[in-house]
Amino acid sequence: MDASVPAKMVRCPACGGDSLCSANNPFRPFCSERCKNIDFGAWASEAFRVPTEAPPEDAMFGDPKLQ
């Protein structure tokens, strides 16, 4: 990175604080190892999921070819 270009600061996705967006920040886009681990823990515990509608109890689900 050119020394004349200032480092870009972005918002940490975990805490909302300032985070250095640079190759010098091993935790980017997070501000710290703590925020990176908090985010990883949320993914590992499946806290981040896309909501879906469950089929009605009397409807078949799965492969549409089998219905």
Helices and strands as residue ranges (DSSP letters): E 8-11, E 18-21, H 33-44, G 64-66
